[in-house]
Amino acid sequence: LFAILLSDYFYFKKVTIEENLALNGDALMVWIVGVIIYYQLAPLDLPLGTTFPTMIATALLFILTKKGVRKCALKMK
């Protein structure tokens, strides 16, 4: 979850919370995938541990997902 928050703040420069958005479905799906990635990497003995690679993968997936959603929304208009 923290990887999504950091990428939303630092990459997309989002500093305010949308009042009409109760739940961000895209972020929720990416978070679920991040949890799955974490549990898949947990048994491995990685030099950086499990959390750091999971955060990187989750942040990249969130950035790609959010960019894809934006492109689709622009094409629909």
Salt bridges, closest charged atoms under 4 A:
ASP8 OD2 - LYS14 NZ 3.92
ASP8 OD1 - LYS66 NZ 2.55
GLU18 OE2 - LYS14 NZ 3.43
